[in-house]
Amino acid sequence: MSSAKTTVPNHVLVVGAGGFGRAIASLARSDLACGTAWDVKGFLDNRNGLQNPSDLPILGDPLTYEVQEGDIFVCALGNPAAKRQYTAHLRSQGANFIILRPDLTTGERVQLSSGGLFERKVSLGPDVRVGELVTILSTTIVGYDVHIGDYCQIASFVFIGGGAHIGNDVVIHPHATILPGVTVGDGAIVGAGSVVIRNVAPGTTVMGNPAKPFSFR
């Protein structure tokens, strides 16, 4: 009997072998396409002494790995700067970062870009646009006409109201609420449980209800 790797055309490599990486590997294995369109090959990670209890191997360093025929990729890194750093070498080789969306609910005319990673029970309203290498975690709701930029990390239980604009490299922590029409600038961070009622300047961290700028000192 042939092994799975000889019968499926593509093999998923997960960038990041930490706890989140293992969760994403499980998500990929649970997708209906697994075993038909792909299998899960292993991880790419360069951290020394990393504990990897998974049955999947760490196959190399994402900064030096040479893409092989049939390789497809998902990025399981939360920090936008780390996403950029650890996918750049792969992307320079034309690596195919797939959209992983086993339980995504979408409205009409939704636009998804390469590398999107959507955990279960995420909902996107009509006319939403999502940039490259965006991660949205479980049970988050995104309203109509929302634009989400590249490399964003949006946690679980987040609500983003209709017409909001989320810039590039934004991190939104769990249970945050972004009110309709609000703009969150590039590189901003929204703290857990925050209620954002006005625009957030680029590079600013906001916390609280209503959310206000916060500085760690």
C-alpha positions in Angstrom: 0.0 0.0 0.0 1.3 3.5 -0.9 2.1 5.9 1.9 0.2 9.2 2.1 3.2 11.2 0.8 3.1 9.3 -2.5 -0.6 9.8 -3.0 -1.1 13.5 -2.1 0.4 16.3 -4.2 1.3 18.7 -1.5 3.0 18.7 1.9 2.3 21.3 4.5 5.2 22.8 6.5 4.3 24.9 9.6 6.6 27.8 10.3 6.9 27.7 14.1 7.1 24.6 16.2 5.9 26.0 19.5 2.5 25.4 21.1 0.7 27.5 18.5 2.5 25.7 15.7 1.3 22.4 17.1 -2.2 23.7 17.3 -2.1 24.8 13.7 -0.6 21.5 12.6 -3.6 19.8 14.2 -6.0 22.2 12.5 -4.4 21.4 9.1 -4.7 17.7 9.8 -8.4 18.1 10.6 -9.1 19.9 7.4 -11.1 17.9 4.8 -8.3 18.5 2.3 -5.8 16.6 4.5 -5.1 13.2 3.0 -6.5 14.3 -0.3 -4.9 17.6 -1.3 -2.1 17.6 1.3 -0.5 15.9 4.3 1.4 17.7 7.1 5.2 17.2 6.6 6.6 18.9 9.7 7.8 22.2 11.1 10.4 24.9 10.4 12.0 26.4 13.5 15.5 27.5 14.5 15.1 27.8 18.3 17.7 25.9 20.3 16.4 23.5 22.9 12.8 23.7 21.7 10.6 21.0 23.2 8.7 19.4 20.5 6.3 16.6 21.8 4.6 16.3 18.4 5.1 13.3 16.2 6.0 15.7 13.4 9.6 16.5 12.9 11.4 19.9 12.8 12.8 19.8 9.2 14.9 22.9 9.2 15.4 26.7 9.7 12.9 28.9 7.9 15.7 31.4 7.3 17.7 28.8 5.2 15.2 26.2 4.1 15.1 25.5 0.4 11.6 25.1 -0.9 11.0 21.6 -2.5 8.5 20.6 -5.1 5.1 20.0 -3.4 5.9 22.1 -0.3 3.1 24.4 0.8 3.3 26.5 4.0 1.4 28.0 6.9 2.8 30.5 9.3 2.1 29.9 13.0 3.9 32.9 14.4 1.9 35.6 16.2 4.3 38.6 16.2 4.0 40.5 12.9 7.7 41.3 12.8 8.5 37.6 13.3 6.1 36.7 10.5 7.9 39.1 8.2 11.3 37.9 9.2 10.7 34.1 9.2 8.7 34.0 6.0 10.9 36.4 3.9 13.4 33.7 2.7 10.6 31.3 1.8 8.6 34.0 0.0 11.7 35.0 -2.0 11.6 31.5 -3.4 8.0 31.8 -4.4 6.7 29.6 -1.5 3.0 28.9 -1.6 1.5 30.1 1.7 -2.0 28.6 1.6 -5.2 29.9 3.2 -6.1 27.5 6.0 -9.8 27.9 6.8 -11.5 24.7 7.8 -14.5 26.3 9.5 -14.7 29.9 8.2 -18.0 31.6 7.7 -18.0 34.4 5.1 -20.4 36.8 3.5 -20.5 37.7 -0.1 -17.5 39.2 -2.0 -15.0 38.5 0.8 -11.4 38.8 -0.4 -8.7 36.6 1.3 -5.0 36.8 0.5 -2.2 34.3 0.7 -1.2 32.9 4.0 -4.4 33.6 5.8 -5.0 31.4 8.8 -8.4 31.2 10.3 -9.2 29.1 13.4 -12.6 27.6 13.9 -15.8 29.6 14.2 -14.4 32.8 12.7 -17.0 34.9 10.8 -16.3 37.5 8.2 -19.1 39.8 6.9 -19.8 40.8 3.3 -17.1 42.8 1.4 -14.4 42.2 4.0 -10.8 42.3 2.6 -8.0 40.5 4.4 -4.4 41.0 3.7 -1.5 38.6 3.4 -0.4 36.3 6.3 -3.2 37.4 8.6 -4.1 35.2 11.5 -7.6 35.3 13.1 -8.2 33.1 16.0 -11.4 31.2 17.0 -14.8 32.8 17.6 -13.8 36.3 16.3 -16.5 38.2 14.4 -15.6 40.7 11.6 -18.4 43.0 10.3 -19.1 44.2 6.8 -16.8 46.3 4.7 -13.8 45.8 7.1 -10.3 46.1 5.7 -7.5 44.2 7.5 -4.0 44.8 6.4 -1.0 42.4 6.0 0.7 40.4 8.8 -2.0 41.2 11.4 -2.6 38.9 14.4 -6.2 39.0 15.7 -7.0 36.9 18.8 -10.1 35.0 19.9 -13.4 36.6 20.9 -12.6 39.9 19.1 -15.4 41.9 17.5 -14.6 44.3 14.7 -17.5 46.5 13.6 -18.6 47.3 10.1 -16.4 49.7 8.1 -13.4 49.5 10.4 -10.0 49.7 8.9 -7.1 47.7 10.5 -3.7 48.6 9.2 -0.7 46.4 8.6 1.2 44.6 11.4 -1.6 45.2 14.0 -2.0 43.0 17.0 -5.5 42.8 18.6 -5.6 40.8 21.9 -8.6 38.6 23.1 -12.0 40.1 23.9 -11.2 43.5 22.3 -14.0 45.4 20.5 -13.3 47.7 17.6 -16.3 49.9 17.0 -17.7 50.5 13.5 -15.8 52.9 11.3 -12.7 53.0 13.6 -9.2 53.0 12.0 -6.4 51.2 13.8 -3.1 52.4 12.4 -0.1 50.3 11.2 1.8 48.6 13.9 -0.7 49.4 16.7 -1.5 47.0 19.6 -5.0 46.7 21.2 -4.9 45.3 24.7 -7.1 42.4 25.9 -10.7 43.5 26.7 -10.3 47.0 25.2 -13.2 48.9 23.7 -11.8 51.1 20.9 -14.2 53.9 20.2 -11.9 56.3 18.3 -9.0 56.0 15.8 -5.7 54.6 17.0 -2.5 56.2 15.7 0.1 54.0 14.0 2.5 52.3 16.4 0.3 53.1 19.5 -0.7 50.6 22.2 -4.1 51.2 23.6 -5.9 49.5 26.6 -9.1 49.9 28.6 -12.7 50.8 28.2 -12.7 53.2 26.4 -9.3 52.4 25.1 -6.6 54.9 25.7 -2.9 55.1 24.8 -0.7 53.1 27.2 3.1 53.1 27.6 5.1 50.4 29.4 7.6 52.1 31.7 
